[in-house]
Amino acid sequence: MKIDSLKGTLLCWVLVPLAVVVAVNLWTSYLNARGTADMVADRTLEASVRSIAEHTSVEQGMVTAQIPPAALEMFNTGYGDHVYYHVESDDGRLLAGYKDLPLPKTRTTFSRPFSYGGAYRKQPMRLMAMEYPVVGAASASSVQVVVGVTLKARTAMLLDIFLTSAIQQFVLLFIAGGMVGIGLTRGLTPLLSLRDAVLRRDDSDMRPFLESTQSELRPLIAALNNYMLRVSEQMDAQRRFIANAAHQLKTPLALLATQAAFAQRAGAEQDREEALAALQANTMKTARLVSQLLVLSRAEPQSSGQRSGGVDMAETARAVLDDFASTALKSSIELSFEECGRPAIVSGDGILLREMMVNLVDNALRYTPAGGTVTVSVAVEDGLCRLVIVDDGPGIPADERSRVFERFYRSSNSSVDGSGLGLAIVREIVETAGGSVTLEDGIDGRGLSVEVRLPITVV
């Protein structure tokens, strides 16, 4: 049976084993009570047997037995028990008592009286037999004395002892259950307080909860704080994305509206075509900006849209360069690729790593003048994949190389339209993949060399 309550579950786990212990203890108590009742009955029977045996004597050469009243009255306990006795000589002659009383299978010795169970006149009984020597007989002789009593007094004693013990144990179980219940209620108070604290929190309140509570609850609070931290980081990333998108799209959208209005008012066909061409160019720039913003949002470490897997950087580089071959040809730029000749597998999001390479190659081609060269190389060294892109462009001054990775920052040497997001996207993607990116001077101090290092997962 499933218990929905944590308190009920804990109480069950405490009380069920305790109930099993009580059950075992009750059985032990019953055995002890039965042993005590048997011991008292045996002591009374032994006293009665010895009293009868001591009153045997020899009269006129014959062994006779007298039954003292005390030997029978000691069984008068008020429970209506019946007492039966049997005394016979060693030659089998009945001296006194009931002839058909159950006798032991073998005659006993004086030193070893023993008790046994039996039934007489359809009543269960406890009997004791004893062999006793007769003093004064001409020749050595003895008598066997057997006394039996019904079990009413014994049963009453057994029940009285057992029920007293059972009542005590059930009272203790009830008290223990109540104390455990109170303890669980008090013990669960911090958990309920944590629940109330969570419910009272505003949706935007992501402050961590204090961990100054029981050690068992600290992992739960730590996990809750960690979850809230991740949610807070994702919310911050979303806010940054919205702010960046609003800031960057405001001017292009206003320009698009202006160009559309100008094209609508243009009277001459040539003016209208120029306005439409400018409108188309700005639309493509705006679309590129939106695409970069989305990639930047996905590249942030807090983003939940990333997928991890094995990516062959050499194969990715070949595919990207194939896509840019026509662009390089139109701009009269020599685009070359140097590969290591073996797979360079890194762990990361394949789409983002491709976008990182697209941004680097696109920047190199856009800043390289006609007749220049752009070289892309992929190598595997010391457990790292080295992606190097060298161009013949104006480069980036050394004092600005740390700032160009900031969002929307553009170098003072830049003469090409752009959003300032390309290298910011590259850094986010590389750092998320566990790598690093550095900027250096190109060949012979001309242009720019961008080196990306990513850890190899499969060589």
C-alpha positions in Angstrom: 0.0 0.0 0.0 1.4 3.4 -1.0 1.5 6.1 1.7 1.4 9.6 0.3 2.4 11.3 3.6 6.1 11.5 4.4 5.2 11.6 8.1 3.0 8.5 7.7 5.8 6.7 5.9 8.4 7.5 8.6 5.9 6.6 11.3 5.2 3.3 9.5 8.9 2.5 9.2 9.3 3.2 13.0 6.2 1.5 14.3 6.1 -1.6 12.1 9.5 -2.9 13.3 8.5 -1.9 16.8 5.3 -3.9 16.5 7.3 -6.9 15.3 9.5 -6.5 18.3 6.5 -6.3 20.6 5.0 -9.4 19.0 8.2 -11.3 19.6 8.3 -10.0 23.1 4.6 -11.1 23.7 5.5 -14.6 22.6 8.4 -14.6 24.9 6.2 -13.3 27.7 3.7 -16.0 27.0 6.4 -18.7 27.3 7.7 -17.1 30.5 4.2 -16.9 31.9 3.6 -20.5 31.1 6.9 -21.5 32.6 6.0 -19.6 35.8 2.5 -21.1 36.0 4.0 -24.6 35.5 6.6 -24.0 38.1 4.0 -22.9 40.7 1.8 -25.8 39.9 4.7 -28.3 40.1 5.8 -26.8 43.5 2.3 -27.3 44.8 2.1 -30.8 43.4 5.5 -31.7 44.8 4.4 -30.5 48.3 1.2 -32.5 48.1 3.1 -35.6 47.0 5.7 -35.4 49.7 2.9 -34.7 52.3 1.1 -37.9 51.3 4.3 -39.9 51.0 5.4 -38.9 54.5 2.1 -40.2 55.9 2.6 -43.8 54.7 3.4 -46.3 57.5 3.5 -50.0 58.4 0.7 -51.3 60.6 0.6 -55.0 61.6 3.1 -55.7 58.9 1.1 -54.1 56.2 1.9 -50.8 54.4 -0.9 -48.3 54.8 -1.4 -44.8 53.4 -3.2 -41.9 55.0 -4.2 -38.8 53.1 -3.7 -35.7 55.2 -6.3 -33.0 54.5 -3.5 -30.4 54.0 -2.3 -32.3 51.0 -5.5 -31.6 49.2 -6.5 -28.3 50.7 -3.4 -26.6 49.3 -5.1 -26.8 45.8 -8.2 -24.9 47.1 -7.4 -21.6 45.3 -11.0 -20.6 44.5 -10.9 -21.7 40.8 -12.8 -25.0 41.4 -9.9 -27.4 40.6 -10.3 -31.1 41.2 -7.5 -33.1 42.8 -6.9 -36.8 42.3 -4.3 -39.0 43.9 -3.1 -42.6 43.6 -0.9 -44.4 46.1 0.3 -48.0 45.4 2.9 -50.3 46.9 5.9 -51.6 45.0 4.0 -54.9 44.3 1.2 -53.0 42.6 -1.4 -53.0 45.4 -3.5 -49.8 45.5 -3.2 -48.3 49.0 -5.4 -45.2 48.4 -6.9 -43.0 45.7 -8.1 -43.5 42.2 -7.1 -46.7 40.5 -7.5 -45.5 36.9 -5.5 -42.3 37.4 -2.9 -41.9 34.6 0.4 -43.2 35.9 3.9 -42.7 34.5 5.1 -45.2 32.1 8.0 -46.2 34.4 8.3 -46.0 38.2 10.4 -43.1 39.4 13.1 -42.9 42.0 13.0 -41.0 45.3 15.5 -38.5 44.1 13.8 -37.6 40.8 10.1 -36.7 41.2 8.8 -35.5 37.9 5.7 -33.9 36.4 3.8 -34.8 33.3 0.6 -34.0 31.5 -2.4 -36.2 31.1 -6.2 -36.3 31.0 -8.6 -37.8 33.6 -12.4 -37.9 33.3 -12.1 -35.8 30.1 -10.3 -33.1 31.9 -6.7 -32.0 31.1 -4.5 -32.3 34.1 -1.0 -31.8 35.4 0.3 -34.7 37.5 3.4 -35.4 39.5 4.7 -38.9 40.5 7.2 -39.8 43.2 8.7 -43.0 44.5 9.1 -42.9 48.3 10.6 -45.6 50.7 8.5 -46.9 53.6 10.2 -46.6 56.9 9.6 -49.6 59.3 8.8 -52.3 56.8 10.3 -55.7 57.4 12.0 -55.7 54.0 12.9 -52.8 51.8 9.8 -51.5 50.1 8.5 -48.3 48.7 5.3 -46.7 47.5 4.5 -44.7 44.4 2.5 -41.5 45.0 0.8 -39.7 42.1 -1.1 -36.5 42.5 -3.0 -34.7 39.7 -4.9 -31.5 39.5 -7.0 -29.9 36.8 -5.6 -26.8 35.1 -8.1 -24.0 36.0 -5.8 -22.3 38.6 -2.8 -22.7 36.3 -4.6 -21.3 33.3 -5.8 -18.4 35.4 -2.3 -17.6 36.6 -0.9 -17.9 33.1 -3.5 -15.5 31.7 -3.0 -13.1 34.5 0.8 -12.9 34.1 0.6 -12.8 30.3 -2.2 -10.2 30.1 -0.4 -8.0 32.6 2.7 -8.1 30.5 0.8 -7.7 27.2 -1.1 -4.6 28.5 2.1 -3.0 29.6 3.7 -3.6 26.3 0.7 -2.3 24.3 0.7 0.8 26.6 4.4 1.3 25.9 3.8 0.8 22.1 1.0 3.4 22.2 3.2 5.9 24.2 6.1 5.2 21.8 3.9 5.8 18.8 2.6 9.1 20.2 6.1 10.3 21.1 7.4 9.3 17.7 4.5 11.1 16.0 5.2 14.2 18.1 8.9 13.9 17.2 8.2 13.5 13.5 5.9 16.6 13.6 8.6 18.7 15.2 11.3 17.1 13.0 9.4 17.9 9.8 8.8 21.6 10.9 11.9 22.8 9.0 10.7 21.1 5.9 7.3 22.7 6.2 8.9 26.0 6.9 10.9 25.6 3.7 7.7 24.9 1.8 6.1 28.0 3.2 9.2 30.0 2.3 9.1 28.8 -1.3 5.4 29.6 -1.6 5.9 33.1 -0.2 8.6 33.9 -2.7 7.8 36.2 -5.5 8.4 34.8 -9.0 11.3 37.1 -9.6 13.0 36.5 -6.3 15.9 34.2 -6.9 17.8 34.7 -3.7 19.3 31.5 -2.2 17.7 30.0 0.8 19.7 29.8 4.0 21.2 26.3 4.7 21.3 26.7 8.5 19.0 23.7 9.2 19.3 20.0 9.8 22.0 18.3 7.9 19.5 16.0 6.1 17.7 19.0 4.5 20.9 20.8 3.4 21.3 18.7 0.2 17.7 19.6 -0.7 18.2 23.3 0.0 21.6 23.2 -1.9 19.9 21.6 -4.9 17.0 24.1 -4.7 19.5 27.0 -4.6 21.5 25.5 -7.5 18.3 25.2 -9.5 17.3 28.8 -8.7 20.7 29.9 -9.7 20.4 28.2 -13.1 16.9 29.7 -13.6 18.2 33.1 -12.6 21.1 32.8 -15.1 18.7 31.8 -17.9 16.4 34.7 -17.0 19.4 37.1 -17.0 20.4 35.7 -20.4 16.9 36.2 -21.7 16.9 39.8 -20.4 20.2 40.5 -22.0 19.1 39.0 -25.3 15.9 41.1 -25.3 17.9 44.2 -24.4 20.5 43.6 -27.0 17.9 42.8 -29.6 15.9 45.9 -28.8 19.0 48.1 -28.9 20.4 46.7 -32.1 17.2 46.3 -34.1 15.9 49.8 -33.2 18.1 51.7 -35.7 18.0 49.1 -38.6 14.2 48.9 -38.4 13.9 52.7 -38.3 16.2 52.9 -41.4 14.1 50.2 -43.2 10.9 52.2 -42.5 12.6 55.4 -43.8 13.8 53.7 -47.0 10.4 52.1 -47.6 8.7 55.5 -47.2 11.3 57.1 -49.6 10.7 54.3 -52.2 7.0 54.8 -51.9 7.3 58.6 -52.5 10.0 58.4 -55.2 8.6 59.7 -58.5 11.4 58.6 -60.8 11.9 55.0 -61.6 15.6 55.2 -61.1 15.1 56.7 -57.6 12.6 54.0 -56.7 15.0 51.2 -57.8 17.9 52.7 -55.8 15.7 53.0 -52.7 14.5 49.4 -53.2 18.0 48.1 -53.6 19.1 49.9 -50.4 16.0 48.5 -48.7 16.9 45.0 -49.8 20.5 45.4 -48.6 19.5 46.7 -45.2 16.9 44.0 -44.9 19.6 41.4 -45.4 21.8 43.1 -42.8 19.0 43.2 -40.3 18.3 39.5 -41.0 22.0 38.7 -40.4 21.9 40.8 -37.2 18.8 38.8 -35.9 20.6 35.5 -36.8 23.7 36.6 -34.8 21.6 37.6 -31.8 19.9 34.2 -31.8 23.2 32.4 -32.1 24.6 34.6 -29.3 21.7 33.7 -27.1 22.1 30.0 -27.8 25.8 30.2 -27.2 25.6 31.5 -23.7 26.5 28.8 -21.1 23.1 29.2 -19.4 21.2 28.4 -22.6 19.1 25.2 -22.5 19.1 24.7 -26.3 22.7 23.4 -26.6 23.4 19.9 -27.7 26.7 18.1 -27.0 28.3 15.5 -29.2 31.4 14.7 -31.2 32.3 17.2 -33.9 35.0 16.7 -36.5 36.5 20.2 -36.9 38.4 19.3 -40.0 35.3 18.2 -41.7 33.4 21.2 -40.5 36.1 23.5 -41.8 35.9 21.9 -45.3 32.2 22.4 -45.4 32.4 26.0 -44.3 35.1 26.8 -46.8 33.0 25.2 -49.6 30.2 27.6 -48.7 32.5 30.6 -48.8 34.4 29.6 -52.0 32.1 31.7 -54.3 32.4 34.7 -52.0 36.2 34.5 -52.0 36.2 34.1 -55.8 34.0 37.2 -56.4 36.3 39.3 -54.1 39.5 37.9 -55.7 40.7 36.5 -52.4 42.7 33.3 -52.3 41.0 31.0 -49.7 43.2 28.0 -48.7 42.9 25.1 -46.3 45.6 23.2 -44.4 44.5 20.1 -42.6 46.2 17.6 -40.4 45.1 14.6 -42.4 43.2 12.9 -39.5 40.0 13.6 -37.7 40.0 16.3 -35.1 37.0 15.4 -32.9 35.9 17.8 -30.2 33.0 17.7 -27.9 30.3 20.5 -28.3 27.3 21.7 -30.2 27.9 21.0 -33.9 25.7 23.9 -35.0 27.4 26.4 -32.7 30.9 25.2 -33.6 30.0 25.6 -37.3 28.6 29.1 -36.6 31.8 30.0 -34.8 33.9 29.0 -37.8 31.5 30.8 -40.2 31.9 34.1 -38.2 35.7 33.8 -38.3 35.9 33.0 -42.0 33.3 35.7 -42.8 35.2 38.3 -40.8 38.5 37.3 -42.5 37.0 37.6 -46.0 35.2 40.9 -45.3 38.3 42.6 -43.9 40.8 41.2 -46.5 41.3 43.4 -49.6 41.0 42.1 -53.1 44.1 40.1 -54.1 44.7 39.1 -50.5 44.8 35.6 -48.9 42.9 33.9 -46.1 44.4 30.6 -44.8 42.5 28.2 -42.6 44.3 25.4 -40.8 43.3 22.6 -38.5 45.9 20.6 -36.5 46.0 18.2 -33.5 48.7 18.9 -31.0 49.1 17.8 -27.3 45.5 16.7 -27.0 44.1 19.9 -28.5 42.5 20.9 -31.8 44.1 24.1 -33.1 42.0 26.1 -35.6 44.0 29.0 -37.0 42.6 31.6 -39.5 45.0 34.1 -40.9 44.0 37.0 -43.2 45.6 40.0 -44.9 43.3 42.6 -43.5 44.0 45.7 -41.4 44.3 43.6 -38.2 43.4 44.8 -34.8 45.6 47.0 -32.6 47.1 45.1 -29.7 45.5 47.4 -27.1 42.0 46.6 -28.5 42.3 42.9 -28.8 40.8 42.2 -25.4 37.8 44.5 -26.1 36.8 43.2 -29.5 35.3 40.2 -27.7 32.8 42.5 -26.0 29.4 42.6 -27.5 28.8 45.4 -30.1 32.4 46.7 -29.7 34.1 47.5 -33.1 37.8 48.1 -33.6 39.0 51.6 -34.6 40.6 49.9 -37.7 37.2 48.6 -38.9 36.0 50.0 -42.2 33.4 47.4 -42.9 29.8 47.5 -41.8 29.0 45.1 -39.0 27.2 44.6 -35.7 30.2 44.0 -33.4 28.8 40.5 -32.5 31.0 38.2 -34.5 33.9 37.8 -32.1 31.6 37.9 -29.1 29.8 34.9 -30.5 33.1 33.2 -31.2 34.2 33.6 -27.6 30.9 32.4 -26.1 30.9 29.3 -28.2 34.6 28.5 -27.6 34.4 28.9 -23.9 31.2 26.9 -23.7 33.1 24.0 -25.4 35.9 24.3 -22.9 38.4 26.0 -25.2 40.2 29.3 -25.7 40.6 31.9 -28.4 43.5 34.3 -28.9 44.4 37.1 -31.4 47.8 37.7 -32.8 49.5 39.5 -35.7 49.3 37.8 -39.1 52.2 36.7 -41.3 55.0 39.3 -41.3 53.0 41.5 -39.0 50.2 42.0 -41.5 46.6 41.2 -41.0 45.2 39.1 -38.1 45.7 35.6 -36.9 42.9 34.0 -34.8 43.7 30.8 -33.0 41.1 28.6 -31.4 42.1 25.8 -29.1 39.6 23.0 -28.2 40.1 19.8 -26.2 40.2 16.7 -28.3 37.8 13.9 -27.2 38.7 11.2 -29.8 42.0 11.1 -31.6 
